[in-house]
Structure formats: C-alpha cells, structure tokens
Amino acid sequence: MDDQHAQFLIAVGDLCAAAGLAGLEVQVQPREDGGPAVRGVPSEPSSSPAARDQVDDIGYRRTLAVGDRIIDLESIVACTIYAPANEAGG
C-alpha cells in the first residue's frame, strides 16, 4: 500500500471513529463490486478480534459496521459525515 492510500484509510478511520463516539451518521461508498453506499452510525464489528483485524500497520481495523453491513475499510472510496438534526429549528 502506498503512503497516499494509507493516509486515506487513516483519514476514513479517524472520521468513522469520531463519528461512532459521537453517534453521528456517515455514509460510506465501497468500490463498485462492494455493493451500494450504506449510511449509519459506524462501529467496530463485534465478531472479529482487533489484533488480527488491522490494516497493515495503520492502527485501524480492517472492517467496520455501518448500518446493517460490515464494510471492508480498504474497499471504501468515499465517506461522508452528516451533521446532527437541529433540534431547535428542525
């Protein structure tokens, strides 16, 4: 993996980790062969042990749960974060 691709995965990992902690929704778009975009609050999948599930040495798990799907971090080509709904004004 080249440095630019690794930096992209770190940025997506940071974004999803922060969004998950705050309960914010993200939308991730996997490569075309990875299925449609999925939106939800990201979390770590409970089924895989963290030590064996890392992408190279970047410190992020290979997979994350978004909505009802498990997404391979390396398959993500775009990630969007959504602001929470404005409770006061709709």
PyMOL Python script that loads the backbone (N, CA, C, O; Angstrom):
from pymol import cmd

cmd.read_pdbstr("""\
ATOM      1  N   MET A   1       0.849  -1.160   0.000  1.00  0.00           N
ATOM      2  CA  MET A   1       0.000   0.000   0.000  1.00  0.00           C
ATOM      3  C   MET A   1       0.905   1.236   0.000  1.00  0.00           C
ATOM      4  O   MET A   1       1.836   1.325   0.800  1.00  0.00           O
ATOM      5  N   ASP A   2       0.632   2.184  -0.892  1.00  0.00           N
ATOM      6  CA  ASP A   2       1.454   3.395  -0.927  1.00  0.00           C
ATOM      7  C   ASP A   2       1.016   4.367   0.170  1.00  0.00           C
ATOM      8  O   ASP A   2      -0.040   4.198   0.779  1.00  0.00           O
ATOM      9  N   ASP A   3       1.837   5.377   0.410  1.00  0.00           N
ATOM     10  CA  ASP A   3       1.597   6.322   1.501  1.00  0.00           C
ATOM     11  C   ASP A   3       0.285   7.089   1.334  1.00  0.00           C
ATOM     12  O   ASP A   3      -0.412   7.345   2.315  1.00  0.00           O
ATOM     13  N   GLN A   4      -0.049   7.452   0.108  1.00  0.00           N
ATOM     14  CA  GLN A   4      -1.271   8.215  -0.129  1.00  0.00           C
ATOM     15  C   GLN A   4      -2.512   7.373   0.200  1.00  0.00           C
ATOM     16  O   GLN A   4      -3.450   7.866   0.827  1.00  0.00           O
ATOM     17  N   HIS A   5      -2.513   6.123  -0.216  1.00  0.00           N
ATOM     18  CA  HIS A   5      -3.634   5.238   0.088  1.00  0.00           C
ATOM     19  C   HIS A   5      -3.719   4.981   1.590  1.00  0.00           C
ATOM     20  O   HIS A   5      -4.815   4.972   2.151  1.00  0.00           O
ATOM     21  N   ALA A   6      -2.601   4.775   2.235  1.00  0.00           N
ATOM     22  CA  ALA A   6      -2.589   4.574   3.686  1.00  0.00           C
ATOM     23  C   ALA A   6      -3.136   5.798   4.401  1.00  0.00           C
ATOM     24  O   ALA A   6      -3.891   5.664   5.364  1.00  0.00           O
ATOM     25  N   GLN A   7      -2.764   6.998   3.943  1.00  0.00           N
ATOM     26  CA  GLN A   7      -3.260   8.224   4.574  1.00  0.00           C
ATOM     27  C   GLN A   7      -4.766   8.364   4.396  1.00  0.00           C
ATOM     28  O   GLN A   7      -5.452   8.832   5.304  1.00  0.00           O
ATOM     29  N   PHE A   8      -5.290   7.965   3.235  1.00  0.00           N
ATOM     30  CA  PHE A   8      -6.732   7.986   3.016  1.00  0.00           C
ATOM     31  C   PHE A   8      -7.428   7.069   4.015  1.00  0.00           C
ATOM     32  O   PHE A   8      -8.429   7.457   4.617  1.00  0.00           O
ATOM     33  N   LEU A   9      -6.909   5.857   4.195  1.00  0.00           N
ATOM     34  CA  LEU A   9      -7.525   4.913   5.134  1.00  0.00           C
ATOM     35  C   LEU A   9      -7.459   5.434   6.570  1.00  0.00           C
ATOM     36  O   LEU A   9      -8.393   5.231   7.345  1.00  0.00           O
ATOM     37  N   ILE A  10      -6.361   6.106   6.927  1.00  0.00           N
ATOM     38  CA  ILE A  10      -6.254   6.706   8.258  1.00  0.00           C
ATOM     39  C   ILE A  10      -7.311   7.798   8.421  1.00  0.00           C
ATOM     40  O   ILE A  10      -7.957   7.880   9.466  1.00  0.00           O
ATOM     41  N   ALA A  11      -7.490   8.632   7.401  1.00  0.00           N
ATOM     42  CA  ALA A  11      -8.489   9.698   7.465  1.00  0.00           C
ATOM     43  C   ALA A  11      -9.897   9.126   7.611  1.00  0.00           C
ATOM     44  O   ALA A  11     -10.684   9.621   8.418  1.00  0.00           O
ATOM     45  N   VAL A  12     -10.220   8.093   6.842  1.00  0.00           N
ATOM     46  CA  VAL A  12     -11.538   7.450   6.948  1.00  0.00           C
ATOM     47  C   VAL A  12     -11.692   6.802   8.326  1.00  0.00           C
ATOM     48  O   VAL A  12     -12.752   6.900   8.945  1.00  0.00           O
ATOM     49  N   GLY A  13     -10.638   6.142   8.804  1.00  0.00           N
ATOM     50  CA  GLY A  13     -10.683   5.526  10.128  1.00  0.00           C
ATOM     51  C   GLY A  13     -10.902   6.553  11.219  1.00  0.00           C
ATOM     52  O   GLY A  13     -11.706   6.332  12.124  1.00  0.00           O
ATOM     53  N   ASP A  14     -10.186   7.692  11.147  1.00  0.00           N
ATOM     54  CA  ASP A  14     -10.370   8.770  12.124  1.00  0.00           C
ATOM     55  C   ASP A  14     -11.801   9.301  12.096  1.00  0.00           C
ATOM     56  O   ASP A  14     -12.441   9.460  13.136  1.00  0.00           O
ATOM     57  N   LEU A  15     -12.286   9.573  10.891  1.00  0.00           N
ATOM     58  CA  LEU A  15     -13.636  10.110  10.731  1.00  0.00           C
ATOM     59  C   LEU A  15     -14.679   9.159  11.307  1.00  0.00           C
ATOM     60  O   LEU A  15     -15.570   9.584  12.043  1.00  0.00           O
ATOM     61  N   CYS A  16     -14.573   7.887  10.977  1.00  0.00           N
ATOM     62  CA  CYS A  16     -15.557   6.908  11.451  1.00  0.00           C
ATOM     63  C   CYS A  16     -15.448   6.682  12.955  1.00  0.00           C
ATOM     64  O   CYS A  16     -16.466   6.497  13.621  1.00  0.00           O
ATOM     65  N   ALA A  17     -14.237   6.692  13.502  1.00  0.00           N
ATOM     66  CA  ALA A  17     -14.072   6.524  14.947  1.00  0.00           C
ATOM     67  C   ALA A  17     -14.717   7.690  15.694  1.00  0.00           C
ATOM     68  O   ALA A  17     -15.441   7.479  16.667  1.00  0.00           O
ATOM     69  N   ALA A  18     -14.458   8.919  15.242  1.00  0.00           N
ATOM     70  CA  ALA A  18     -15.039  10.098  15.888  1.00  0.00           C
ATOM     71  C   ALA A  18     -16.558  10.117  15.737  1.00  0.00           C
ATOM     72  O   ALA A  18     -17.275  10.438  16.685  1.00  0.00           O
ATOM     73  N   ALA A  19     -17.047   9.775  14.549  1.00  0.00           N
ATOM     74  CA  ALA A  19     -18.493   9.758  14.322  1.00  0.00           C
ATOM     75  C   ALA A  19     -19.169   8.705  15.190  1.00  0.00           C
ATOM     76  O   ALA A  19     -20.243   8.944  15.741  1.00  0.00           O
ATOM     77  N   GLY A  20     -18.544   7.551  15.310  1.00  0.00           N
ATOM     78  CA  GLY A  20     -19.112   6.492  16.146  1.00  0.00           C
ATOM     79  C   GLY A  20     -19.206   6.905  17.608  1.00  0.00           C
ATOM     80  O   GLY A  20     -20.211   6.643  18.269  1.00  0.00           O
ATOM     81  N   LEU A  21     -18.155   7.552  18.112  1.00  0.00           N
ATOM     82  CA  LEU A  21     -18.164   8.015  19.504  1.00  0.00           C
ATOM     83  C   LEU A  21     -19.260   9.047  19.749  1.00  0.00           C
ATOM     84  O   LEU A  21     -19.877   9.060  20.814  1.00  0.00           O
ATOM     85  N   ALA A  22     -19.503   9.910  18.764  1.00  0.00           N
ATOM     86  CA  ALA A  22     -20.491  10.974  18.906  1.00  0.00           C
ATOM     87  C   ALA A  22     -21.897  10.542  18.488  1.00  0.00           C
ATOM     88  O   ALA A  22     -22.852  11.298  18.666  1.00  0.00           O
ATOM     89  N   GLY A  23     -22.031   9.341  17.938  1.00  0.00           N
ATOM     90  CA  GLY A  23     -23.339   8.879  17.471  1.00  0.00           C
ATOM     91  C   GLY A  23     -23.789   9.567  16.196  1.00  0.00           C
ATOM     92  O   GLY A  23     -24.988   9.676  15.942  1.00  0.00           O
ATOM     93  N   LEU A  24     -22.836  10.035  15.386  1.00  0.00           N
ATOM     94  CA  LEU A  24     -23.154  10.705  14.127  1.00  0.00           C
ATOM     95  C   LEU A  24     -23.196   9.698  12.982  1.00  0.00           C
ATOM     96  O   LEU A  24     -22.456   8.714  12.976  1.00  0.00           O
ATOM     97  N   GLU A  25     -24.068   9.958  12.018  1.00  0.00           N
ATOM     98  CA  GLU A  25     -24.153   9.084  10.857  1.00  0.00           C
ATOM     99  C   GLU A  25     -23.094   9.434   9.824  1.00  0.00           C
ATOM    100  O   GLU A  25     -22.734  10.596   9.640  1.00  0.00           O
ATOM    101  N   VAL A  26     -22.610   8.400   9.160  1.00  0.00           N
ATOM    102  CA  VAL A  26     -21.749   8.553   7.994  1.00  0.00           C
ATOM    103  C   VAL A  26     -22.371   7.760   6.860  1.00  0.00           C
ATOM    104  O   VAL A  26     -23.209   6.885   7.077  1.00  0.00           O
ATOM    105  N   GLN A  27     -21.950   8.078   5.657  1.00  0.00           N
ATOM    106  CA  GLN A  27     -22.287   7.251   4.504  1.00  0.00           C
ATOM    107  C   GLN A  27     -20.989   6.835   3.868  1.00  0.00           C
ATOM    108  O   GLN A  27     -20.147   7.678   3.558  1.00  0.00           O
ATOM    109  N   VAL A  28     -20.816   5.544   3.670  1.00  0.00           N
ATOM    110  CA  VAL A  28     -19.608   5.046   3.017  1.00  0.00           C
ATOM    111  C   VAL A  28     -19.983   4.436   1.681  1.00  0.00           C
ATOM    112  O   VAL A  28     -21.007   3.767   1.538  1.00  0.00           O
ATOM    113  N   GLN A  29     -19.124   4.686   0.711  1.00  0.00           N
ATOM    114  CA  GLN A  29     -19.315   4.155  -0.632  1.00  0.00           C
ATOM    115  C   GLN A  29     -18.192   3.184  -0.930  1.00  0.00           C
ATOM    116  O   GLN A  29     -17.051   3.599  -1.133  1.00  0.00           O
ATOM    117  N   PRO A  30     -18.505   1.877  -0.959  1.00  0.00           N
ATOM    118  CA  PRO A  30     -17.485   0.905  -1.353  1.00  0.00           C
ATOM    119  C   PRO A  30     -17.250   0.957  -2.863  1.00  0.00           C
ATOM    120  O   PRO A  30     -18.047   1.527  -3.609  1.00  0.00           O
ATOM    121  N   ARG A  31     -16.140   0.350  -3.299  1.00  0.00           N
ATOM    122  CA  ARG A  31     -15.921   0.196  -4.746  1.00  0.00           C
ATOM    123  C   ARG A  31     -17.157  -0.442  -5.358  1.00  0.00           C
ATOM    124  O   ARG A  31     -17.977  -1.030  -4.654  1.00  0.00           O
ATOM    125  N   GLU A  32     -17.283  -0.323  -6.660  1.00  0.00           N
ATOM    126  CA  GLU A  32     -18.469  -0.837  -7.355  1.00  0.00           C
ATOM    127  C   GLU A  32     -18.784  -2.282  -7.008  1.00  0.00           C
ATOM    128  O   GLU A  32     -19.955  -2.645  -6.894  1.00  0.00           O
ATOM    129  N   ASP A  33     -17.763  -3.113  -6.837  1.00  0.00           N
ATOM    130  CA  ASP A  33     -18.005  -4.523  -6.532  1.00  0.00           C
ATOM    131  C   ASP A  33     -18.342  -4.751  -5.054  1.00  0.00           C
ATOM    132  O   ASP A  33     -18.617  -5.881  -4.650  1.00  0.00           O
ATOM    133  N   GLY A  34     -18.321  -3.679  -4.243  1.00  0.00           N
ATOM    134  CA  GLY A  34     -18.595  -3.801  -2.814  1.00  0.00           C
ATOM    135  C   GLY A  34     -20.033  -3.529  -2.437  1.00  0.00           C
ATOM    136  O   GLY A  34     -20.372  -3.506  -1.254  1.00  0.00           O
ATOM    137  N   GLY A  35     -20.887  -3.322  -3.430  1.00  0.00           N
ATOM    138  CA  GLY A  35     -22.290  -3.062  -3.149  1.00  0.00           C
ATOM    139  C   GLY A  35     -22.598  -1.576  -3.074  1.00  0.00           C
ATOM    140  O   GLY A  35     -21.721  -0.738  -3.280  1.00  0.00           O
ATOM    141  N   PRO A  36     -23.848  -1.258  -2.778  1.00  0.00           N
ATOM    142  CA  PRO A  36     -24.275   0.142  -2.748  1.00  0.00           C
ATOM    143  C   PRO A  36     -23.746   0.877  -1.520  1.00  0.00           C
ATOM    144  O   PRO A  36     -23.256   0.263  -0.572  1.00  0.00           O
ATOM    145  N   ALA A  37     -23.854   2.196  -1.555  1.00  0.00           N
ATOM    146  CA  ALA A  37     -23.490   3.020  -0.401  1.00  0.00           C
ATOM    147  C   ALA A  37     -24.383   2.637   0.775  1.00  0.00           C
ATOM    148  O   ALA A  37     -25.523   2.208   0.600  1.00  0.00           O
ATOM    149  N   VAL A  38     -23.836   2.803   1.969  1.00  0.00           N
ATOM    150  CA  VAL A  38     -24.592   2.479   3.172  1.00  0.00           C
ATOM    151  C   VAL A  38     -24.415   3.623   4.167  1.00  0.00           C
ATOM    152  O   VAL A  38     -23.336   4.202   4.289  1.00  0.00           O
ATOM    153  N   ARG A  39     -25.510   3.936   4.882  1.00  0.00           N
ATOM    154  CA  ARG A  39     -25.498   5.052   5.827  1.00  0.00           C
ATOM    155  C   ARG A  39     -25.882   4.551   7.211  1.00  0.00           C
ATOM    156  O   ARG A  39     -26.787   3.729   7.357  1.00  0.00           O
ATOM    157  N   GLY A  40     -25.184   5.055   8.225  1.00  0.00           N
ATOM    158  CA  GLY A  40     -25.487   4.699   9.604  1.00  0.00           C
ATOM    159  C   GLY A  40     -24.385   5.175  10.525  1.00  0.00           C
ATOM    160  O   GLY A  40     -23.409   5.783  10.084  1.00  0.00           O
ATOM    161  N   VAL A  41     -24.545   4.895  11.809  1.00  0.00           N
ATOM    162  CA  VAL A  41     -23.523   5.231  12.796  1.00  0.00           C
ATOM    163  C   VAL A  41     -22.484   4.124  12.770  1.00  0.00           C
ATOM    164  O   VAL A  41     -22.824   2.963  12.994  1.00  0.00           O
ATOM    165  N   PRO A  42     -21.218   4.453  12.500  1.00  0.00           N
ATOM    166  CA  PRO A  42     -20.191   3.416  12.409  1.00  0.00           C
ATOM    167  C   PRO A  42     -19.810   2.852  13.776  1.00  0.00           C
ATOM    168  O   PRO A  42     -19.851   3.547  14.791  1.00  0.00           O
ATOM    169  N   SER A  43     -19.441   1.584  13.770  1.00  0.00           N
ATOM    170  CA  SER A  43     -18.960   0.927  14.989  1.00  0.00           C
ATOM    171  C   SER A  43     -18.016  -0.193  14.596  1.00  0.00           C
ATOM    172  O   SER A  43     -17.927  -0.570  13.427  1.00  0.00           O
ATOM    173  N   GLU A  44     -17.315  -0.718  15.585  1.00  0.00           N
ATOM    174  CA  GLU A  44     -16.445  -1.857  15.317  1.00  0.00           C
ATOM    175  C   GLU A  44     -17.303  -3.116  15.329  1.00  0.00           C
ATOM    176  O   GLU A  44     -18.137  -3.285  16.218  1.00  0.00           O
ATOM    177  N   PRO A  45     -17.110  -3.994  14.364  1.00  0.00           N
ATOM    178  CA  PRO A  45     -17.853  -5.254  14.385  1.00  0.00           C
ATOM    179  C   PRO A  45     -17.460  -6.064  15.618  1.00  0.00           C
ATOM    180  O   PRO A  45     -16.281  -6.130  15.966  1.00  0.00           O
ATOM    181  N   SER A  46     -18.411  -6.662  16.261  1.00  0.00           N
ATOM    182  CA  SER A  46     -18.124  -7.398  17.497  1.00  0.00           C
ATOM    183  C   SER A  46     -17.547  -8.778  17.243  1.00  0.00           C
ATOM    184  O   SER A  46     -17.038  -9.414  18.166  1.00  0.00           O
ATOM    185  N   SER A  47     -17.620  -9.251  16.007  1.00  0.00           N
ATOM    186  CA  SER A  47     -17.241 -10.636  15.737  1.00  0.00           C
ATOM    187  C   SER A  47     -15.768 -10.882  15.457  1.00  0.00           C
ATOM    188  O   SER A  47     -15.335 -12.035  15.468  1.00  0.00           O
ATOM    189  N   SER A  48     -14.979  -9.835  15.206  1.00  0.00           N
ATOM    190  CA  SER A  48     -13.587 -10.091  14.824  1.00  0.00           C
ATOM    191  C   SER A  48     -12.617  -9.546  15.865  1.00  0.00           C
ATOM    192  O   SER A  48     -12.789  -8.422  16.336  1.00  0.00           O
ATOM    193  N   PRO A  49     -11.596 -10.329  16.234  1.00  0.00           N
ATOM    194  CA  PRO A  49     -10.608  -9.856  17.209  1.00  0.00           C
ATOM    195  C   PRO A  49      -9.761  -8.719  16.632  1.00  0.00           C
ATOM    196  O   PRO A  49      -9.284  -8.817  15.502  1.00  0.00           O
ATOM    197  N   ALA A  50      -9.574  -7.648  17.395  1.00  0.00           N
ATOM    198  CA  ALA A  50      -8.907  -6.443  16.915  1.00  0.00           C
ATOM    199  C   ALA A  50      -7.463  -6.697  16.473  1.00  0.00           C
ATOM    200  O   ALA A  50      -7.021  -6.113  15.483  1.00  0.00           O
ATOM    201  N   ALA A  51      -6.735  -7.532  17.164  1.00  0.00           N
ATOM    202  CA  ALA A  51      -5.320  -7.740  16.860  1.00  0.00           C
ATOM    203  C   ALA A  51      -5.106  -8.307  15.455  1.00  0.00           C
ATOM    204  O   ALA A  51      -4.159  -7.913  14.774  1.00  0.00           O
ATOM    205  N   ARG A  52      -5.961  -9.217  15.013  1.00  0.00           N
ATOM    206  CA  ARG A  52      -5.791  -9.841  13.698  1.00  0.00           C
ATOM    207  C   ARG A  52      -6.524  -9.079  12.605  1.00  0.00           C
ATOM    208  O   ARG A  52      -6.403  -9.413  11.427  1.00  0.00           O
ATOM    209  N   ASP A  53      -7.274  -8.074  12.982  1.00  0.00           N
ATOM    210  CA  ASP A  53      -8.136  -7.396  12.028  1.00  0.00           C
ATOM    211  C   ASP A  53      -7.600  -6.022  11.637  1.00  0.00           C
ATOM    212  O   ASP A  53      -8.382  -5.157  11.243  1.00  0.00           O
ATOM    213  N   GLN A  54      -6.285  -5.794  11.736  1.00  0.00           N
ATOM    214  CA  GLN A  54      -5.732  -4.487  11.393  1.00  0.00           C
ATOM    215  C   GLN A  54      -5.294  -4.415   9.940  1.00  0.00           C
ATOM    216  O   GLN A  54      -4.836  -5.399   9.359  1.00  0.00           O
ATOM    217  N   VAL A  55      -5.447  -3.219   9.363  1.00  0.00           N
ATOM    218  CA  VAL A  55      -4.947  -2.947   8.018  1.00  0.00           C
ATOM    219  C   VAL A  55      -3.483  -2.569   8.153  1.00  0.00           C
ATOM    220  O   VAL A  55      -3.156  -1.548   8.757  1.00  0.00           O
ATOM    221  N   ASP A  56      -2.609  -3.379   7.598  1.00  0.00           N
ATOM    222  CA  ASP A  56      -1.163  -3.141   7.685  1.00  0.00           C
ATOM    223  C   ASP A  56      -0.788  -2.674   9.083  1.00  0.00           C
ATOM    224  O   ASP A  56      -1.152  -3.314  10.070  1.00  0.00           O
ATOM    225  N   ASP A  57      -0.071  -1.574   9.176  1.00  0.00           N
ATOM    226  CA  ASP A  57       0.336  -1.034  10.475  1.00  0.00           C
ATOM    227  C   ASP A  57      -0.293   0.328  10.735  1.00  0.00           C
ATOM    228  O   ASP A  57       0.264   1.120  11.495  1.00  0.00           O
ATOM    229  N   ILE A  58      -1.443   0.623  10.123  1.00  0.00           N
ATOM    230  CA  ILE A  58      -2.017   1.955  10.284  1.00  0.00           C
ATOM    231  C   ILE A  58      -2.809   2.096  11.581  1.00  0.00           C
ATOM    232  O   ILE A  58      -3.175   3.211  11.952  1.00  0.00           O
ATOM    233  N   GLY A  59      -3.082   0.991  12.283  1.00  0.00           N
ATOM    234  CA  GLY A  59      -3.755   1.074  13.570  1.00  0.00           C
ATOM    235  C   GLY A  59      -5.266   1.026  13.510  1.00  0.00           C
ATOM    236  O   GLY A  59      -5.920   1.231  14.532  1.00  0.00           O
ATOM    237  N   TYR A  60      -5.847   0.760  12.344  1.00  0.00           N
ATOM    238  CA  TYR A  60      -7.295   0.669  12.224  1.00  0.00           C
ATOM    239  C   TYR A  60      -7.709  -0.739  11.836  1.00  0.00           C
ATOM    240  O   TYR A  60      -6.991  -1.451  11.134  1.00  0.00           O
ATOM    241  N   ARG A  61      -8.881  -1.121  12.309  1.00  0.00           N
ATOM    242  CA  ARG A  61      -9.409  -2.445  11.985  1.00  0.00           C
ATOM    243  C   ARG A  61      -9.723  -2.539  10.502  1.00  0.00           C
ATOM    244  O   ARG A  61     -10.049  -1.544   9.854  1.00  0.00           O
ATOM    245  N   ARG A  62      -9.621  -3.720   9.991  1.00  0.00           N
ATOM    246  CA  ARG A  62      -9.873  -3.986   8.579  1.00  0.00           C
ATOM    247  C   ARG A  62     -11.344  -3.762   8.215  1.00  0.00           C
ATOM    248  O   ARG A  62     -11.653  -3.407   7.078  1.00  0.00           O
ATOM    249  N   THR A  63     -12.233  -3.964   9.157  1.00  0.00           N
ATOM    250  CA  THR A  63     -13.659  -3.833   8.883  1.00  0.00           C
ATOM    251  C   THR A  63     -14.326  -2.904   9.883  1.00  0.00           C
ATOM    252  O   THR A  63     -13.835  -2.704  10.994  1.00  0.00           O
ATOM    253  N   LEU A  64     -15.466  -2.334   9.463  1.00  0.00           N
ATOM    254  CA  LEU A  64     -16.286  -1.580  10.380  1.00  0.00           C
ATOM    255  C   LEU A  64     -17.742  -1.838  10.036  1.00  0.00           C
ATOM    256  O   LEU A  64     -18.083  -2.152   8.896  1.00  0.00           O
ATOM    257  N   ALA A  65     -18.591  -1.702  11.040  1.00  0.00           N
ATOM    258  CA  ALA A  65     -20.022  -1.894  10.842  1.00  0.00           C
ATOM    259  C   ALA A  65     -20.658  -0.532  10.601  1.00  0.00           C
ATOM    260  O   ALA A  65     -20.434   0.411  11.360  1.00  0.00           O
ATOM    261  N   VAL A  66     -21.446  -0.438   9.548  1.00  0.00           N
ATOM    262  CA  VAL A  66     -22.217   0.770   9.253  1.00  0.00           C
ATOM    263  C   VAL A  66     -23.612   0.302   8.890  1.00  0.00           C
ATOM    264  O   VAL A  66     -23.797  -0.499   7.973  1.00  0.00           O
ATOM    265  N   GLY A  67     -24.592   0.812   9.622  1.00  0.00           N
ATOM    266  CA  GLY A  67     -25.953   0.329   9.393  1.00  0.00           C
ATOM    267  C   GLY A  67     -25.999  -1.161   9.672  1.00  0.00           C
ATOM    268  O   GLY A  67     -25.572  -1.612  10.734  1.00  0.00           O
ATOM    269  N   ASP A  68     -26.506  -1.912   8.738  1.00  0.00           N
ATOM    270  CA  ASP A  68     -26.630  -3.361   8.921  1.00  0.00           C
ATOM    271  C   ASP A  68     -25.568  -4.136   8.146  1.00  0.00           C
ATOM    272  O   ASP A  68     -25.704  -5.343   7.941  1.00  0.00           O
ATOM    273  N   ARG A  69     -24.495  -3.437   7.709  1.00  0.00           N
ATOM    274  CA  ARG A  69     -23.460  -4.098   6.905  1.00  0.00           C
ATOM    275  C   ARG A  69     -22.096  -3.998   7.542  1.00  0.00           C
ATOM    276  O   ARG A  69     -21.798  -3.053   8.273  1.00  0.00           O
ATOM    277  N   ILE A  70     -21.278  -4.977   7.254  1.00  0.00           N
ATOM    278  CA  ILE A  70     -19.863  -4.946   7.614  1.00  0.00           C
ATOM    279  C   ILE A  70     -19.115  -4.520   6.354  1.00  0.00           C
ATOM    280  O   ILE A  70     -19.238  -5.154   5.306  1.00  0.00           O
ATOM    281  N   ILE A  71     -18.339  -3.440   6.463  1.00  0.00           N
ATOM    282  CA  ILE A  71     -17.641  -2.875   5.313  1.00  0.00           C
ATOM    283  C   ILE A  71     -16.140  -3.065   5.499  1.00  0.00           C
ATOM    284  O   ILE A  71     -15.610  -2.823   6.584  1.00  0.00           O
ATOM    285  N   ASP A  72     -15.461  -3.495   4.450  1.00  0.00           N
ATOM    286  CA  ASP A  72     -14.008  -3.607   4.449  1.00  0.00           C
ATOM    287  C   ASP A  72     -13.436  -2.209   4.257  1.00  0.00           C
ATOM    288  O   ASP A  72     -13.703  -1.572   3.238  1.00  0.00           O
ATOM    289  N   LEU A  73     -12.653  -1.722   5.217  1.00  0.00           N
ATOM    290  CA  LEU A  73     -12.094  -0.371   5.166  1.00  0.00           C
ATOM    291  C   LEU A  73     -11.349  -0.132   3.859  1.00  0.00           C
ATOM    292  O   LEU A  73     -11.434   0.954   3.287  1.00  0.00           O
ATOM    293  N   GLU A  74     -10.628  -1.125   3.389  1.00  0.00           N
ATOM    294  CA  GLU A  74      -9.844  -0.968   2.164  1.00  0.00           C
ATOM    295  C   GLU A  74     -10.707  -0.864   0.908  1.00  0.00           C
ATOM    296  O   GLU A  74     -10.200  -0.490  -0.149  1.00  0.00           O
ATOM    297  N   SER A  75     -12.006  -1.189   0.999  1.00  0.00           N
ATOM    298  CA  SER A  75     -12.878  -1.095  -0.168  1.00  0.00           C
ATOM    299  C   SER A  75     -13.575   0.259  -0.268  1.00  0.00           C
ATOM    300  O   SER A  75     -14.239   0.532  -1.268  1.00  0.00           O
ATOM    301  N   ILE A  76     -13.439   1.110   0.746  1.00  0.00           N
ATOM    302  CA  ILE A  76     -14.149   2.393   0.756  1.00  0.00           C
ATOM    303  C   ILE A  76     -13.466   3.379  -0.186  1.00  0.00           C
ATOM    304  O   ILE A  76     -12.250   3.566  -0.141  1.00  0.00           O
ATOM    305  N   VAL A  77     -14.281   4.009  -1.048  1.00  0.00           N
ATOM    306  CA  VAL A  77     -13.754   5.019  -1.965  1.00  0.00           C
ATOM    307  C   VAL A  77     -14.246   6.420  -1.609  1.00  0.00           C
ATOM    308  O   VAL A  77     -13.709   7.406  -2.112  1.00  0.00           O
ATOM    309  N   ALA A  78     -15.264   6.522  -0.746  1.00  0.00           N
ATOM    310  CA  ALA A  78     -15.768   7.825  -0.313  1.00  0.00           C
ATOM    311  C   ALA A  78     -16.464   7.657   1.028  1.00  0.00           C
ATOM    312  O   ALA A  78     -17.059   6.618   1.315  1.00  0.00           O
ATOM    313  N   CYS A  79     -16.375   8.707   1.844  1.00  0.00           N
ATOM    314  CA  CYS A  79     -17.006   8.686   3.158  1.00  0.00           C
ATOM    315  C   CYS A  79     -17.519  10.091   3.454  1.00  0.00           C
ATOM    316  O   CYS A  79     -16.782  11.068   3.327  1.00  0.00           O
ATOM    317  N   THR A  80     -18.779  10.184   3.846  1.00  0.00           N
ATOM    318  CA  THR A  80     -19.422  11.463   4.152  1.00  0.00           C
ATOM    319  C   THR A  80     -19.942  11.418   5.571  1.00  0.00           C
ATOM    320  O   THR A  80     -20.493  10.403   5.999  1.00  0.00           O
ATOM    321  N   ILE A  81     -19.772  12.518   6.319  1.00  0.00           N
ATOM    322  CA  ILE A  81     -20.328  12.604   7.666  1.00  0.00           C
ATOM    323  C   ILE A  81     -21.491  13.596   7.639  1.00  0.00           C
ATOM    324  O   ILE A  81     -21.441  14.604   6.934  1.00  0.00           O
ATOM    325  N   TYR A  82     -22.530  13.302   8.409  1.00  0.00           N
ATOM    326  CA  TYR A  82     -23.719  14.133   8.433  1.00  0.00           C
ATOM    327  C   TYR A  82     -23.846  14.840   9.784  1.00  0.00           C
ATOM    328  O   TYR A  82     -23.654  14.232  10.837  1.00  0.00           O
ATOM    329  N   ALA A  83     -24.170  16.125   9.735  1.00  0.00           N
ATOM    330  CA  ALA A  83     -24.418  16.900  10.947  1.00  0.00           C
ATOM    331  C   ALA A  83     -25.690  16.391  11.604  1.00  0.00           C
ATOM    332  O   ALA A  83     -26.610  15.943  10.919  1.00  0.00           O
ATOM    333  N   PRO A  84     -25.747  16.457  12.933  1.00  0.00           N
ATOM    334  CA  PRO A  84     -26.987  16.036  13.603  1.00  0.00           C
ATOM    335  C   PRO A  84     -28.125  16.991  13.244  1.00  0.00           C
ATOM    336  O   PRO A  84     -27.899  18.150  12.898  1.00  0.00           O
ATOM    337  N   ALA A  85     -29.342  16.481  13.333  1.00  0.00           N
ATOM    338  CA  ALA A  85     -30.512  17.315  13.059  1.00  0.00           C
ATOM    339  C   ALA A  85     -30.551  18.446  14.077  1.00  0.00           C
ATOM    340  O   ALA A  85     -30.237  18.246  15.250  1.00  0.00           O
ATOM    341  N   ASN A  86     -30.932  19.617  13.629  1.00  0.00           N
ATOM    342  CA  ASN A  86     -31.056  20.771  14.505  1.00  0.00           C
ATOM    343  C   ASN A  86     -32.337  20.632  15.300  1.00  0.00           C
ATOM    344  O   ASN A  86     -33.427  20.828  14.763  1.00  0.00           O
ATOM    345  N   GLU A  87     -32.220  20.296  16.571  1.00  0.00           N
ATOM    346  CA  GLU A  87     -33.388  20.023  17.403  1.00  0.00           C
ATOM    347  C   GLU A  87     -34.245  21.266  17.606  1.00  0.00           C
ATOM    348  O   GLU A  87     -35.461  21.150  17.754  1.00  0.00           O
ATOM    349  N   ALA A  88     -33.645  22.444  17.616  1.00  0.00           N
ATOM    350  CA  ALA A  88     -34.399  23.655  17.877  1.00  0.00           C
ATOM    351  C   ALA A  88     -35.190  24.109  16.650  1.00  0.00           C
ATOM    352  O   ALA A  88     -36.319  24.584  16.770  1.00  0.00           O
ATOM    353  N   GLY A  89     -34.588  23.960  15.474  1.00  0.00           N
ATOM    354  CA  GLY A  89     -35.220  24.515  14.293  1.00  0.00           C
ATOM    355  C   GLY A  89     -35.612  23.506  13.242  1.00  0.00           C
ATOM    356  O   GLY A  89     -36.110  23.900  12.188  1.00  0.00           O
ATOM    357  N   GLY A  90     -35.413  22.217  13.476  1.00  0.00           N
ATOM    358  CA  GLY A  90     -35.826  21.224  12.503  1.00  0.00           C
ATOM    359  C   GLY A  90     -34.777  20.910  11.594  1.00  0.00           C
ATOM    360  O   GLY A  90     -34.960  20.083  10.701  1.00  0.00           O
TER     361      GLY A  90
END
""", "prot")
cmd.dss("prot")
cmd.show_as("cartoon", "prot")
cmd.util.cbc("prot")
cmd.orient("prot")
